């Protein structure tokens, strides 16, 4: 499957919804892809652009793409400089081309060493161009003078007659010398078919923007079958079907085979059995390519770690259940000791041959084959055996419960991880905690990420932990005793510290920090989250518990909407 001109036309129509939106974030999910977060029409949208040689495409992403490149590339730095804070003014597709151009205007001239734009300067205009052309696919950033700033794949003159390099003028790919299918005529179709051979292939060779899948659909609509043998002058019907395919509004459809998408198109795939209409072209593209290229959420790595942690959690839960069952036997210990003590205490009241003793409304069976003294001694022997067998069970039970809490916290933070490095950090901490067996040799601990540092609106520093180890570092190493500490109430998530220097933070800063604590918690998708606020000295690490597990006494709480740090 390839993304053809018709598919790009349908996607471009869907991308019209982000025109006028502001770009809030630019990341690189992989070496050959770029993702934009755009705030438009009072909601966030994500746009994925990929120059993969086999899976190149552009579409809206239903899920939030995660960062996958360890170090920022020169292109990514330029994209952030010119795009973040900019407004998308247009999304266009050159006619019948597999190219989409996103036009951006960022207010103000870029200042050296400053992130803030100059509002009095002229807007800086750039274009982000994606060329969807299999092996020659590319993503190019171009300035207002049509000069290339950078691109995902630099193409020197030695490799192409159309080089793509920084500081060089951008030239669009040359248009194909083919007919326009929107003006197809019976004579033109007849001329295309005169070369002989397969009719669909002949149409692809003669008309611009026509993929093999679309050509087969045209033939089927005109003739009612894919086989054209014996057809008598089908040219008018073929021309009409060809024009209709390009003139009709998009009607996305797909064909499923074995629970996977076998084919997709922005039109009804009537020549394939089992086709069905779908609502959006972008959602279909994302679903199709996700099975081939995991660009979003680093799903394979996340799934692997989630599975290993889940298996460890299941084993620990079984161990806790077994220990809880053993602890239930302490009731028998208490009964045996009490019965032995009562028999000795009331031995003088027993008549010869009496086999039961009633004390405090409870009846003790002495037994017929033993004396009361033997019965009491037997009970004490059983009590001692049980006590020896159950020695240390409460401690082991507490250890299992703390381990379960640690695994649950780690699983929650894993779901919140947004980049390769964050997932890798959690993996290394899981290995350290003994939850996961290291694959082969131990990974380099230098790849662990530091806690997130955010500068609040008044310049105050806020630290956010995004793993168990980072939570420990934020709370017990970076924070002073009088700093303000925040955590989403009763929900696994980040430890957040406001470096307030013992002073009460401004209400706005407190709200910003609470928004971060809500965002980096298991309640990220809730509208409002209750966040507990305490002083750092009110937070205690749980003795014997895993890293990052604490108890605290909250001074107050605030309600905050989950707010990302960008």
N, C-alpha and C positions, 0 to 999 in steps of 0.2 A: 504494500500500500504506500502511495505517495500523496502528499498534500498538493493538489493541483490548483489551478487558478480559480475554479469554481468554489472549491473548499475555502480558499483564502478570501474570496468575495463574501461568503457567508460569515466567516470569522470577523472580517472587517465591519460588517453590518452590526455584529454583536459588540464589537469594540467601540462603536459609536456611543455607547453608554458611559464611557470613561472620558469622553471629550469634555473639557472644562474642569476635569478633576486635577488635583494636585498630587504630584509624586512625593510620597513620604519616605520611601525606602527603596534601595537598589541592592540586590545581593546576587551572588553567582552560585546557583545550585550545583553546577559542574563546570568543568573547564570550558565547555562550548555552549553554555547557556547563561541567560540573564533573566532575572525575575524582578518585576516592578510591583510595588505596593502603591495603589492609587486611591485617594479618598475623593469620591465623587458621589453626588446625589445622596449625601448623608450616610454613606457606608463605604467600607474598604473593599477594594477589588484587587485581585492579583493577576498579573499578565506574565505568562511564561514565553520566552523566546529561546529557541534551540537551533543551533547550527550543526547538530549531529549529522554525520554523513549519511546515516540511514533513517534517522528519526527527526529530521528538521521540521520545525513547525512553529506557529505562534497561536496562542489561544488564551482565553481567560482560564484561570485555575480555580477550581472549587475549593481546594485546600491550600493552606499557606505553605509556599515553598520554603525549604530550609537551606541554609548556607552549607555548601559542600567543599569549597576551596579553602585550604588552610590559610594561605597568605593572600592578601589583596593584590590583584593583578593591576598593571598600569591602566588597563581599560576600565576596570571597576572603580578605581580612584577617579578617573576622568568622568565616568558616568555619575558618580556621587557629586562631583563638583558642579557639573552642568545640569543635572536632572533633578536632584533632590531639592524640593521646594518649588520646582517648576510646574507650570500648568500645561496640560496637553491641549494644544489648540486644534489638532486635526489628526485623523487616522485615515490614510488613503492607500488605495491599491492602484498602481498604474494599470491601465486597461489590459486585461488578458495576460498579465504577467504574474509570476509567482514571487511578488515583492510586496511588502507592506512598509509604509513610511509613517512613523509616528513623529509629529512635529511638536516641539516643546519650547515654551518661552519662560525663561527664568528671570525674574525681576532683578535688575541691578547688575552692575559690572562686578566680576569676581575681584576681590581684594586679596593681596598676598597675605598669608598667615592669618586670615580671618574667615570665619564661616558665614558671617552675616553679609548679605548683599547690600549694595548701595541703592536705596529706593529711588534716588533722584536720577540715576543713570538710565540709559536706554535698556530695554529688556534684551537679554542674551538669548538668541534663538538658535536651536540646534535641531537636528533630525536624527532619529534612531531608525536605521534601515535594516530590515531582515530580508535576506535573499534565500528563499527555500528552493534549493537546487541540488539536492543529494550531495555528492562529493564536493561540490563547489559552494555549498551553503555558507552563509556568513552573516555576521551582525556588525554593522558599521555605524560609528558615530561621526556625524558630519556637521560642521559649523555653518553659519549663515552665508559664508563665502564659498560654500560647496567644497571645502577642504576637509579631508579626512583627519579627524583627531586621533582615532585608533579603531581597531576592529578585533573581533574574536580570533580570526585567522588572518595573519599577515601574508600577503601573496606577493612575492618579489617578481620583477620583470622576467627573471630566468624561468619562472614556472608558468607564466601566463602573459598573453598579450594585453590583458587588462589587470595590471597590478593594483593591489590594495595595500597601501602603506601610509603611515602617518605623514602629514604635511603635503601629501599629493592630492591633486584634484580627484573628486569622485566622479566616475563615469558609470552610468547605468548599464547593465548587461545589454548587448545589442538585441534589438527585436528580431524575432524569427521571421523569415521571408515566407510567411504562410498566409492563407486567406482568413478573413474575419468570420467566425461561425455565426455571428449575429446577423450577417447579411448573406447567409448561404442561399444558393439558388440551385435549381434542378440541374442546370448546365454545369455549375461548378462541382457538384457532387459527382455527376457523370464523368467529368474530366478526372477527378480524383480517383474514381473507381476504375478508370480505363487502364491503370497500370497493372491490374489483375491482382490475384492473390486474395488474402483475407480482407473483407470489406472494412471491418473495424480498424485494422492496421492502416488501410489506405486513408481513412478519414483522419486518423492521428497524424499521419505524415503530411496531410494537406491543410489542416486547420489549426490555428493558434489556440492555446489554452485547453486543448482537448486531450484528456488522459485516456489510456486504453479502457479503463472501467467506464468512463463516460461514453466512449465510442460504442462499446458493446450495448450500453443502455439505449443509445440512439437507434442502433440497428434493430434492437428488439421492439422498441416503440413503433418503428415504422413498418416492420415486417411481421411482428408477432413471433419471431423465432430468431435464433442466432445464426442458423444456417441459411445462407443466401443463395444456395444452388437452385437454379431454375427460376429465379425471380425475374419478372418482366418489367423492365424500366421502373424500378422503385425510387427513382431520383426525386420526384416532387415530395413524396412522403418522407424520405430521408432528410431532405432540406428543411421541411417543416419541423420535423422532430429535433433537428440540430438547432434551429433557431429557438424553438420552444424551451430547450434545455437551458439556454443562456438568458432568455428573456424572462423566464418565470422567477418569482421570488423564491428564496431558499426554502427547501423542505427537507431538513436533515433526516436521514434514515440510517439504519444499520442492519446487519445480518449476523445472527449469533450461530456459532457452531461449538458444541461441547462447552457451553458456559463461557465462551470467549467471543469477542467481536471478530468476525471473519472479514467483514468489509464495512465501510462507511461511505457516505456521500452526502452532499448538500441537496440531493434530489431523491425522489423515490426510486429505489433499486428494484424496479419491477421485473428485471430479467433474472433476478436471483430469488430462489424459493425461500420463504420464511422471513422476508424483509419486513421491517416495521418502522413506523415514523417515531422520531424522538423530538424532544423539545429544543435542544440547543446543540449547535455544532461544536462549541468549545468543550462541553461536558463529554461529548462522544470522543473527541480527539484525546482528551486527558485520559479517559478510561481505556482507550485502545493502546496508547503508547506507554501507559503506566505498566502494562504487562511486559513491555519490551525494554524499557529504560526507566529505572527508578530515580527520577530527578527530584521528586518531592518527598520530604520527611526522612530521607535515607532509610527507607522502609526495611530493606533487607537487614541492615546492621541493627536497627531498632528492634525488629522482629526477633532476631537471633538472641539478643540480650534479654528481651522480654520473656522469651521461651525459657531460657536458662534460669532467670530469676523466678519465673512461675513454677518451674519444677522444684527449685530449692524451697520455695514457699510451701508447696504441697507437702514435701517431706517434713518440713518443720511443723506444719499444722498437724500432721499425723503424730509426730512426736509429742506435741503439746497435748493432744487428745489422750495419748497413752499415759502420759504423766498425770493428767487430770484424773484418769481412771484409777491410777495407783494411789493418788492422794485421797480418793474416796475411801480407801481401805483404812485410813486413819480413824474413821468412825468406829471400825471394828476394834482397833487398838484401844480407844477410849472405853468402849463397852467392856472389853476383857479386863482391863485394869480396874474399872469400877466394880465389876462383879466380884473379882478376887478380893478387893478391899472390903466389900460388903459381907462376903462370906466370913472372912476372919473377924470382922467387927461384930457380927451377930451370931458367931459360932455358939455362944453360950445359950442362945435362945432356941437352938434347934433341938428337937426331940430325937432320940434314937430311931433310925429308919425314915426320918422325914427327908424327902427328896426335893422339895422346893422351898424357896425363901422369897418372901415378898417384902420389898423395901421401896418406900416412896411411890407406891402404886405400880412398881415394876416387879415382875416375877423372874427369879433366877432358877434355872433348872440345874440341880446339883447332879443328877444322874443316879441310876440304880446300882451301878457296879463299883462305886467308889465312895470313900468317906468325904465329908465336907472339906476336910483339910486337903485331900488329894485334888478335889475339884478346884479349890482356890489356887493351889500351886500350879496346876495345868494351865489355868488361865494366865498366870504370870509368865509361864514359859512361852506360851503363844504370843503374848504381848511383846516379849523381848525379841522373838524371831521376827515379828512384823516390824518392829522399830529398827532393827538392823537392816532389814530388806529395804525399808523406805527412807533410810538415811540419805539426805541430800536431795530428795525429790522436790521439795519446795524451791530450792535454789535452781535446780535444773528446769523446773517449770517456769520460773521467772525468766531464766535465760532464754528459753524458747519463745516466750511471749515478747521479750524485748527484740529478739531476732526477727520475729514476724513484723513487729512495728517498723524495724529498720528496713526490711525488704519492701514493705508497703510504701514507705517514704521514698525509697529508691525507684520503685515502679512509677510512682506519681511524678517524680522529677524526670524520669526517662520520657514520659509522654509529653512533658513540657519542653524538652530539649529541642533546640532549633537549628543546630549545626552539627557537622561531623565532629568537631572538637568537643562539643558538649557531651555528645553520646560517648565519645572515646573516654572522656574524663570519668563519666559514670561507670563505664566498663572497668577502668582501672581501679576505681574505688570498690566495685563489687568483687574484684579479684582480691584486693587487700582485706576485705571483710570476710573472705572465705565463702562468699555466696556463689561464685563462678570459678570454674577451673580455667586457668590461663591457657590459651591455645598455643601449644609449643613453648617457645621461650618467652620470658617475661617482656612485656612491651616497655618501651622507653617512658619512664615517668615524666620526662621533660615535656611530653605532649599535653600534660594536664593544663587546663585553663585556669586562670586566676578569676576571682569573683568579679562580677560586673560592677564597674564604677560609673555612676551617673551624677552629673552636675545639676542640681536643682535650679529653679528659676532665680533664686537669690545668690547662687554661687556655692551653696552648701553641698558637701560631698555626701552621696548616698551609696552604700555598698549593698549588693544583692548577691546572695548565694544561689547557685543553680544546680548544686549537687550536694550530697551529704558532707563531703570534705570541704566544699566551699562554704556551706552553712557553718561548719565548725570554725573555719578560718575567720569568717565575717564576725561571728559572735564572740569568740574567745581570743582572737589575736588582733583584729583590726579595730574592734570597738573598745572604747574606754568605759569604765564602770558607770559613768553618768550619761553616756550616749543613749539615744532613743532607739529602742528595738521594736520591730513590728513583725507580725506573722498572722496569716489568715486563720481565723478561729476554727479549730477542730477539723482542719483540712491540711493534708500534706502539702508542703510547698517551701518557698524560699524564706530564709532569714534575711530581713532587711534592717540595716542600721543607718541612722542619720547621725553623721559626725557633728553633733551640735555643741560639743565642748562644754557640756553641763548646762547649757542654756535651753530654754524651751524653744523648739523650732517654730518658725512662722506657720500660721494655719495653712497657708498655701503649700509650703514645703511638706508639712505633715500629710496633707491630702495627696501630694505627688508620690510620696513614699508609700502611702497606703495603696494607691493605685498600682504601684509596682508589685507590692506584696500580693495583691489580688490577682494581677496578671500572671505572676510566676507561682501560681497555686493550682490545685486541682479544680478550682472554681473559675477558671479563666473565662469560660463562656457564659457565666452568669452576668446579669445586668448590674447587680450590686453585690458586694461581698463584705461581711463583717471582718474587720481587721483589728486584732488586739494590739495595744500599745503598752510598752513597759520600759523601764530603765534597764540597761544592760545588767546591773548588779542584781536584778530580780530574776535573772535567767540562770538556771542551773543545769549542768549536764547530768543526765541520769546515770548513776553509778552502775557500771557494768553494762550499760547500754551501748548500742552501735553509735558510730560517729554521726553527729548532727541531731541526735535525739535528745530533747531537753524538756524540762519542766519550768514553768514560769508563773509569776503572779502578775496579772495585767492590772495596770493603773486605770486604764480606760479602753474604749474601743471606738472606732470610726467606721462609717459605711463609705465604701469607695467603689467606683467603676473600674474594672481591670484596664490598666493603661500601659501600653508598651513603652520601652525607653527611647524609641526613635520618633 
